[in-house]
Amino acid sequence: MSRKCEICGKGPSFGNSVSHSNRKTRTKWLPNLVNIKARIQGAVLKVKLCTKCLKSGKVEKVI
């Protein structure tokens, strides 16, 4: 199961955590994903999308 938004394609990003003493350790930041039912092109589908897409109104949430 991929950790990727099905609308915008946002996925994990990688980099370094840098401490105060300037030590670097590899880390991974994950997007804030939610599983919801959404209306996409007239059909109701279960999708995994980031909260930014949900908040901006790119999909219509079905209750």
N, C-alpha and C positions, 0 to 999 in steps of 0.2 A: 504494500500500500504506500503510494508515494505521498510525501508531504508537500504538495503543490496545489496552488489555487487553480481550479478548473476554469476560471474566468480570465484572470490576468496572467497566470503562469508564474506567480511569485513562489519561490522555493527557498530552501535553506541557503544562508550565506555563511561563508567561512572567513576566519581571520585570526588575529592574535588578541588575547587578553593581555594588557600591559599593566604590570603592577607599579606601585610607587617607586620601587627600586629598579624599574625598567626591565624586569624579567618578562619574557614572552612565552606564553603557553597557547597552543592551538585551541580554538573554540569554535562552536557552531551555533548560530542564531537561527531559530525556527520561526516561521511566520505564524501569526495568530489565526489558526484555521478553525472553522465550525462546520459541522454537518447539519444541513437544513434541507427542507423541501422547498424548491423554488420553481416558479413558472418560467420556463425557457422556451421561447418560440411556440407558445400555446400549450406545451406539454408540462405536466408536473413531474419533476425529477428530483431524486435525492442527490445533492451535490456537496462537494467539499470546497469551501471558498474562504478567502481571508475576510476579516471583519471590515477592512477598508472598502472592499467591493460591496459588501452588504450595506454599509453605512452610506456610501455614495449613491446608492440606488441603481446599481448596474443590473440587479436582478430583483424580481418581485417575490417576496416571501409569501408562502402559502401557509395558512393556519389549519 
